Amino acid sequence: MFSKDRWDEILEALSANKFRTLLTAFGVFWGITILVLLLALTNGLKNGVTADFGNFATNSMFMWTQQTSISYKGLPKGRFFNYKLGDVEALKQIPELKYVSPRLQLGGYNGENNVTRGMKTGAYQVNGDYPEFIKQQPMDIISGRFISYSDINVNRKSCVIGVDVVKGLYDKNEDPLGTYIKISGVNFMVVGTFKASNSQGDQEEDANTIFVPFTSFGQAFNRGDNVGWMAITGQDNISITDIKPKIFELIKARHKIHPDDDRAIGNFDLSEAFGRVNGLFSILGFVGYFVGALVLMSGIIGISNIMLIVVKERTKEIGVRRALGATPWMIKSQILQESLILTIASGMVGISFAAGVIWVMNYILDNSGPVDNFANPSVGMSVVFTALFILVVSGLLAGLIPANSATKMKPVDALRID
């Protein structure tokens, strides 16, 4: 299809007016650059926003207690109640649920100095948890282990501490494993250290956290069988959003809450929130394609116009070729090939330029540190292949009208033109 003579003809035609060709190619270059950059920026926003969900299972929900808003069975509205360990066991009987993790909390890194070791003190968040919580919110265990059911069963006063707790309470290169820290006056032995899987150890909320066995927490700080709140995860093929009515119905029945009292149980549905975020960025991705396609279309129109001018300028040449036996398809294919090569060449330069801009953005982000709601702007290979497909189709469309115009000329009429 592409003989050396054909290549020479195409290159000669495109280089006959270099400045015109350059301006024409710039329209396609700029259109494809805008398309790729818009999609990369959309992905950067998506990565930044979804990072706020951390590594917590996105098919999960948090559930806590609030005041009742409707009186029921002789009990007044405005009543407070607490979840119990019995509620946890009852929820675990729901087959659609994968994990039900009761939680207790103490202090916080913005609170008072609640943790001491020797002469060092710090304010940290202390969580009482069950071992399965690490399956809901994965974390990297740097040394030692996470809490286990043997800790739960014997009320062992063990703890797993975040990397910033280590920095705050221990000297450099000191091994914390096997040592003791005092949490609100109670000694706990360090059995592991961790960092959040998605944070490189620098997210303050995770790095300043201490995990202890739920039962030890309740015993040490007189919480009995009370549960502060729960993290609940649905089975992999079942949305937690669909299971919520069943969960609420069970809890309301156990605590004598009116079936229509929707304010008594506070909850945050990660699955629902994650779905809304994904929906938003699907729309933004469509907008990116739409706007980029419009910009690219202006470049394609420019190529089509220039190819019409080129056909006009080469009218006599086309007449000679037709007189010498060139078929209409031979004339049409050359015009289409010139348009296609100009479109693809300028488009590939645009993709390369956009890739360079994306690399620079990531380099700056890596060196300047994380930015709120923006991380790792990038595009997948599917976007590159889609862009190439758009370029091929655009190139053919841009050359179609000029090619048809060239083949409609009669050789005799073309030869009469001076």
BAMI-365593 format. One record per residue (C-alpha): residue in three letters; x, y, z. Coordinates in steps of 0.001 Angstrom, whole numbers, plus 500000, padded with zeros to 6 digits. Example, Ala and Ser with C-alpha at 12.3 -4.5 7.8 and 13.67 -1.06 7.14 Angstrom:
BEGIN
  rest    east   north      up
   ALA  512300  495500  507800
   SER  513670  498940  507140
***
This chain:
BEGIN
  rest    east   north      up
   MET  500000  500000  500000
   PHE  502863  502383  500865
   SER  505531  502155  498184
   LYS  508636  504353  498283
   ASP  507247  506493  495478
   ARG  504007  506950  497384
   TRP  505930  507980  500523
   ASP  507959  510459  498507
   GLU  504783  511962  497034
   ILE  503136  512276  500454
   LEU  506202  513864  502084
   GLU  506615  516247  499154
   ALA  502964  517298  499363
   LEU  503139  517896  503128
   SER  506446  519779  502961
   ALA  505440  521983  500021
   ASN  504151  524567  502502
   LYS  505796  523746  505830
   PHE  504283  526616  507814
   ARG  500751  525770  506667
   THR  501277  522094  507480
   LEU  502662  522991  510916
   LEU  499684  525190  511789
   THR  497282  522528  510583
   ALA  499010  519817  512620
   PHE  498968  522034  515722
   GLY  495162  521850  515891
   VAL  495237  518062  516187
   PHE  498279  518178  518505
   TRP  496516  520576  520874
   GLY  493205  518699  520760
   ILE  494701  515325  521695
   THR  496905  516973  524347
   ILE  493866  518574  525996
   LEU  491975  515266  525847
   VAL  494736  513264  527564
   LEU  495480  515951  530175
   LEU  491807  516357  531085
   LEU  491501  512608  531676
   ALA  494759  512560  533671
   LEU  493610  515438  535878
   THR  490257  513721  536411
   ASN  492088  510574  537519
   GLY  494279  512679  539801
   LEU  491192  514113  541492
   LYS  489632  510666  541722
   ASN  492768  509165  543268
   GLY  492990  512013  545780
   VAL  489350  511853  546832
   THR  489150  508052  547033
   ALA  492343  508054  549114
   ASP  490218  509619  551862
   PHE  488493  506255  552114
   GLY  491882  504780  552951
   ASN  492172  501036  552625
   PHE  488962  500481  554558
   ALA  486736  497948  552834
   THR  484464  500004  550605
   ASN  481610  497545  551153
   SER  481468  498574  554803
   MET  479525  500861  557094
   PHE  480065  502407  560520
   MET  477210  502312  563022
   TRP  476822  504142  566348
   THR  474026  505049  568759
   GLN  472080  508303  568973
   GLN  469066  509534  570946
   THR  465719  507992  570147
   SER  463242  510375  568520
   ILE  460018  508401  569027
   SER  458634  507011  572303
   TYR  458024  503257  572152
   LYS  456711  500533  574501
   GLY  456550  502885  577462
   LEU  460042  504254  576882
   PRO  460361  508006  576265
   LYS  461854  509678  573234
   GLY  465265  511287  573743
   ARG  466499  508082  575377
   PHE  470160  507070  575128
   PHE  471174  503449  574703
   ASN  474395  501455  574169
   TYR  475264  498604  571866
   LYS  476256  495405  573654
   LEU  478439  492462  572721
   GLY  475207  490494  572392
   ASP  474238  492775  569498
   VAL  477502  491888  567777
   GLU  476841  488169  568103
   ALA  473292  488643  566822
   LEU  474511  490576  563770
   LYS  477082  487883  563014
   GLN  474162  485489  562450
   ILE  473088  487509  559395
   PRO  474534  485423  556509
   GLU  474998  488436  554207
   LEU  477552  489966  556605
   LYS  481244  489095  556361
   TYR  482684  490963  559353
   VAL  481143  492669  562386
   SER  483791  494444  564442
   PRO  482819  496089  567752
   ARG  485001  499028  568715
   LEU  485837  501097  571799
   GLN  487871  504300  571783
   LEU  489814  506362  574264
   GLY  491552  509725  574087
   GLY  492903  510976  570792
   TYR  495980  512681  569435
   ASN  494298  516063  569949
   GLY  493363  515230  573541
   GLU  495227  515009  576824
   ASN  498477  513096  577309
   ASN  496949  509668  577896
   VAL  499976  507441  577161
   THR  503296  507405  579001
   ARG  506540  505479  578913
   GLY  509130  506447  581446
   MET  509533  510205  581225
   LYS  507892  510463  577798
   THR  504194  511158  577321
   GLY  501884  511540  574340
   ALA  498254  512015  573338
   TYR  497196  509134  571099
   GLN  493997  507491  569922
   VAL  493473  504108  571574
   ASN  491135  501615  569912
   GLY  489750  498447  571438
   ASP  489280  496021  568530
   TYR  488883  492436  567451
   PRO  491470  490680  565212
   GLU  489260  490787  562081
   PHE  489467  494579  561984
   ILE  492783  494295  560099
   LYS  490846  492524  557306
   GLN  488470  495482  557057
   GLN  491193  498109  557194
   PRO  494451  496541  555959
   MET  497646  497847  557514
   ASP  501314  496983  557192
   ILE  502664  495234  560271
   ILE  506245  496463  560440
   SER  507314  494233  563325
   GLY  505646  491707  565595
   ARG  501959  490966  565039
   PHE  498421  492319  565271
   ILE  496114  491487  568163
   SER  494856  487875  568142
   TYR  491993  485850  569563
   SER  494304  484451  572220
   ASP  494649  488060  573446
   ILE  490848  488412  573326
   ASN  490105  485159  575147
   VAL  492446  485728  578118
   ASN  492052  489525  578293
   ARG  495763  489914  577613
   LYS  496958  493499  578000
   SER  498840  493703  574702
   CYS  498910  496499  572148
   VAL  499984  497328  568586
   ILE  501308  500856  568077
   GLY  501608  503178  565076
   VAL  504909  504499  563750
   ASP  504432  507969  565259
   VAL  503758  506429  568654
   VAL  507122  504701  568299
   LYS  508782  508021  567407
   GLY  507134  509795  570326
   LEU  507802  507263  573081
   TYR  511018  505518  572040
   ASP  514574  506544  571285
   LYS  515949  506118  567790
   ASN  516784  502472  566901
   GLU  515124  501276  570126
   ASP  513045  498106  569625
   PRO  509585  498575  571159
   LEU  508589  494888  571020
   GLY  508235  493372  574474
   THR  508308  496747  576247
   TYR  505445  498287  578207
   ILE  503537  501519  577775
   LYS  501030  502945  580237
   ILE  497614  503882  578820
   SER  495624  506008  581291
   GLY  497516  504361  584140
   VAL  497247  500748  582864
   ASN  500293  498854  581554
   PHE  500111  497230  578111
   MET  502874  495208  576425
   VAL  503798  496145  572844
   VAL  503460  493109  570557
   GLY  503589  494863  567169
   THR  504118  498079  565232
   PHE  502282  499161  562075
   LYS  501757  501819  559473
   ALA  498738  502384  557243
   SER  499116  500608  553904
   ASN  498326  503729  551871
   SER  500165  506365  553885
   GLN  503903  505608  553887
   GLY  503530  506027  557647
   ASP  502845  509748  557527
   GLN  499070  509982  557986
   GLU  498661  511452  561427
   GLU  495398  509738  562347
   ASP  496778  506266  561594
   ALA  500350  506779  562740
   ASN  499187  508063  566164
   THR  496895  505109  566873
   ILE  497222  502272  569368
   PHE  495229  499030  569030
   VAL  494473  496877  572085
   PRO  492254  493772  572432
   PHE  488593  494711  572829
   THR  488107  492621  575982
   SER  491248  494021  577632
   PHE  490073  497537  576839
   GLY  486653  496910  578390
   GLN  488182  495385  581512
   ALA  490922  497992  581978
   PHE  488671  501011  581493
   ASN  485438  499666  583020
   ARG  483383  499499  579825
   GLY  481858  496133  580658
   ASP  480155  494604  577603
   ASN  479335  498005  576093
   VAL  480262  498650  572485
   GLY  481141  502176  571348
   TRP  480408  501627  567668
   MET  480757  498966  564990
   ALA  482456  498497  561647
   ILE  480339  496157  559519
   THR  481335  494643  556147
   GLY  479050  492810  553718
   GLN  479896  489703  551735
   ASP  481854  490354  548534
   ASN  478894  489901  546195
   ILE  476337  491750  548360
   SER  476151  495522  548860
   ILE  476118  496633  552489
   THR  473580  499284  551424
   ASP  471070  496531  550618
   ILE  471610  494871  554002
   LYS  471199  498022  556129
   PRO  467396  497689  556607
   LYS  467909  494162  557964
   ILE  470644  495363  560345
   PHE  468569  498288  561625
   GLU  465497  496102  562097
   LEU  467439  493679  564284
   ILE  469038  496423  566407
   LYS  465744  498282  566874
   ALA  464031  495086  568034
   ARG  466790  494313  570542
   HIS  466763  497823  572064
   LYS  463017  498548  571930
   ILE  463298  501315  569350
   HIS  460311  502293  567225
   PRO  460559  500717  563735
   ASP  460127  504171  562147
   ASP  462758  505865  564319
   ASP  465534  506485  561799
   ARG  467437  508930  564011
   ALA  468250  506499  566809
   ILE  470928  504654  564815
   GLY  473694  506744  563325
   ASN  475530  505300  560360
   PHE  477952  506124  557586
   ASP  477740  503895  554522
   LEU  481144  503727  552823
   SER  479725  501699  549949
   GLU  477084  504319  549216
   ALA  479555  507199  549516
   PHE  482113  505378  547366
   GLY  479444  504731  544742
   ARG  478537  508432  544622
   VAL  482196  509376  544201
   ASN  482669  506855  541401
   GLY  479511  508130  539712
   LEU  480764  511707  539914
   PHE  484096  510840  538347
   SER  482438  508773  535636
   ILE  480582  511953  534677
   LEU  483801  513979  534833
   GLY  485501  511381  532624
   PHE  482705  511731  530075
   VAL  483043  515527  530218
   GLY  486795  515146  529646
   TYR  486218  513035  526542
   PHE  483500  515408  525304
   VAL  485517  518609  525734
   GLY  488675  516995  524348
   ALA  486742  515658  521358
   LEU  485352  519136  520611
   VAL  488845  520660  520685
   LEU  490152  517809  518541
   MET  487285  518282  516090
   SER  488404  521851  515403
   GLY  491815  520496  514440
   ILE  490252  517858  512198
   ILE  488184  520515  510425
   GLY  491394  522452  509860
   ILE  493050  519426  508271
   SER  490024  518845  506037
   ASN  490078  522468  504861
   ILE  493803  522353  504145
   MET  493435  519104  502222
   LEU  490726  520760  500087
   ILE  493204  523556  499314
   VAL  495896  520992  498518
   VAL  493538  519210  496101
   LYS  492750  522541  494462
   GLU  496434  523321  494047
   ARG  497138  519881  492577
   THR  494214  519837  490157
   LYS  496453  519702  487043
   GLU  498634  516981  488608
   ILE  495531  514909  489319
   GLY  494361  515423  485717
   VAL  497708  514192  484352
   ARG  497635  511122  486583
   ARG  494072  510321  485545
   ALA  495033  510746  481857
   LEU  497934  508319  482382
   GLY  495591  505658  483751
   ALA  495353  506330  487492
   THR  492051  505024  488858
   PRO  489772  507142  491066
   TRP  490647  504858  494014
   MET  494399  505513  493526
   ILE  493781  509271  493700
   LYS  491409  508911  496663
   SER  493772  506626  498600
   GLN  496673  509068  498284
   ILE  494594  511971  499627
   LEU  493312  509798  502488
   GLN  496826  508617  503309
   GLU  498175  512158  503416
   SER  495380  513197  505748
   LEU  495840  510098  507896
   ILE  499599  510521  508240
   LEU  499290  514212  509120
   THR  496628  513448  511742
   ILE  498394  510480  513340
   ALA  501822  512136  513369
   SER  500550  515318  515025
   GLY  498362  513276  517390
   MET  501257  511053  518506
   VAL  503351  514141  519212
   GLY  500404  515456  521271
   ILE  500175  512192  523253
   SER  503930  512257  523899
   PHE  503766  515888  525017
   ALA  500842  515137  527346
   ALA  502761  512167  528796
   GLY  505684  514490  529496
   VAL  503423  516999  531272
   ILE  501912  514190  533365
   TRP  505395  512959  534302
   VAL  506378  516484  535398
   MET  503203  516780  537523
   ASN  503926  513477  539262
   TYR  507569  514438  539761
   ILE  506531  517689  541438
   LEU  503989  515863  543630
   ASP  506585  513272  544662
   ASN  509040  515966  545686
   SER  506651  518475  547260
   GLY  504584  515980  549223
   PRO  500898  515003  549072
   VAL  498233  517489  548002
   ASP  494711  517375  549417
   ASN  492230  515637  547078
   PHE  494791  515179  544297
   ALA  497218  512316  543726
   ASN  498967  510462  540908
   PRO  497441  512046  537781
   SER  497695  509397  535078
   VAL  495929  507674  532209
   GLY  495766  503988  531396
   MET  496741  502287  528167
   SER  493042  502097  527299
   VAL  493027  505904  526988
   VAL  496075  505793  524686
   PHE  494449  503157  522460
   THR  491201  505136  522471
   ALA  493119  508266  521439
   LEU  494830  506349  518627
   PHE  491474  505047  517425
   ILE  490069  508584  517466
   LEU  493081  509788  515484
   VAL  492692  507093  512811
   VAL  488954  507746  512412
   SER  489521  511508  512459
   GLY  492243  511277  509840
   LEU  490019  509268  507512
   LEU  487100  511648  507995
   ALA  489317  514686  507437
   GLY  490494  513321  504100
   LEU  487188  511913  502931
   ILE  485666  515120  501509
   PRO  488871  516274  499752
   ALA  489400  512744  498369
   ASN  485883  512619  496961
   SER  486368  516092  495513
   ALA  489555  514956  493752
   THR  487940  511898  492160
   LYS  484973  513878  490790
   MET  487222  515848  488422
   LYS  487245  514787  484806
   PRO  490798  514449  483447
   VAL  490043  516747  480483
   ASP  488680  519502  482747
   ALA  491604  519158  485150
   LEU  494168  519499  482337
   ARG  492566  522753  481103
   ILE  493319  524501  484405
   ASP  496474  526623  484259
***
